Amino acid sequence: MLLRLTACLLLCCVAYLQAARVVCYWNGKSYWREGTAKVTTEEMKPGLSYCTHLLYGFTAIDDDDYHLEPVDKKLDLEKGKGQYRAVAELKRAFPGLSVMLSVGGYEDNDDPEKYFEVLEKAERRTKFINSVSTTLKQYGFDGIDLAWQFPPQHEKYETTSLSSIWHKIKKTFGAGVDSKAAEHKDQFVALVRELKAVLRADGKLLSIALLPHVNSTAYMDVRQLMPYVDMVNLWTTDYRTPERSPEKADFATPLYFEYPRLDFQNTDYTVRYWLEHGADGQKLNLGIATWGRSWKLTTDSGLSGVPPLVADGPGPAGPHTKTDGLLSYYETCVKLVSPTNPSAPAGMIRRMTDPSKRLGTYAFRLPDRRAGESEGLWVSFVEPETAGYHAAYSKAKGLGGVALLDLALDDSRGICDGSKFPITRAAKLNL
């Protein structure tokens, strides 16, 4: 009886540890930002206390010889800032932390065709795999994350033209974009299988990442991939962005969606797809963004602020991230005023909560016609509360944990409420 009870307790402990996985991506280019936005290995440390895995990104693929190479050699290599080694050595301060290298992502975008080229020939896959093994050993990384750059699906639009409908259907499902999608799907399985055979011998981890808008049906043979991966990071972010939908502001990272025609553009759909197609739930990590997406509002945007609403392209760049249509959490929180405030100061936005916990938080400021303003701002963003119920969703679905994207855009300095990395912390506490 005692042995049986002990065995049950051990199984419960194992299940808890698996459910508590917190994978933290870090885009190392944040090193080059200025002032409070500069994030080095030292600024990372308070956040790493919440993480089980750190995925440092992003490394690239050489388009001639198909080996791994840094996106930024001045930052990552020993002749520069030596950040590869500095990141790997964070394990000394956090003994339970697994530190991995992520290849691809959003950074290696000079020649996306090379991601197909690597797959298509066995000798290229071998060159890539050998360089992965060498790099991991050289710098002391615990594994590799394949954030593979498959082409994204095109945005769908409402239309009444039958010819336009057929054109959009063809583009959505890959016609005219990748005529070899079925072959690339099989070849990606081959790459993962071959890579895992080498990494297993080295005692290294292998994960894959599903980037936003990549068609899982076209490129991911879920059932075949599962035996060879230690985890899958679902980037359940950026379902709606100002780049993809410049004239319509809408929720960027909804758990669910209310519009039938967009029933696939939400977290729940992505998770259900993978589970229904053979994924091991304990290997899946639910992506949680630390950034918001912003749109410009016009005098045609209406008065309610409730999405979807008319917009005029991406919102202005934040002072630190300097990217149109994107705001880090620490850039968003300083713009917020209380919803009960009768008048928002110039440049401030009102936060609107999501009692349903289905769509997400947003904030907005309409153009002030009395002041002659022609532009306002609308932002869909993740805050600690949002991160908490996304993590709770992951737990309820029996997933392995969450993947934070990325730590450098969380509040590393405690600007918002005095606590450092509040989004990462909220996700951890709700698993």
Secondary structure, 3 states (H helix, E strand, C coil): CHHHHHHHHHHHHHHHHHHCEEEEEEEHHHHHCCHHHCCCHHHHHHHHCCCCEEEEEEEEECCCCCCEEECCHHHHCCCCCCHHHHHHHHHHCCCCCEEEEEEECCCCCCCCCHHHHHHHCHHHHHHHHHHHHHHHHHHCCCEEEEECCCCECCCCCCCCCHHHHHHHHHHHCCCCCCCCHHHHHHHHHHHHHHHHHHHHHHCCEEEEEECCCECHHHHCCHHHHHHHCCEEEECCCCCCCCCCCCCEECCCCCCCCCCHHHCCCCHHHHHHHHHHCCCCHHHEEEEEECEEEEEEECCCCCCCCCCCEECCCECCCCCCCCCCCEEEHHHHHCCEECCCCCCCCCCCEEEECCCCCCCCEEEEECCCHHHCCCCEEEEEECCHHHHHHHHHHHHHCCCCEEEEECHHHCCCCCCCCCCCCHHHHHHHHCC
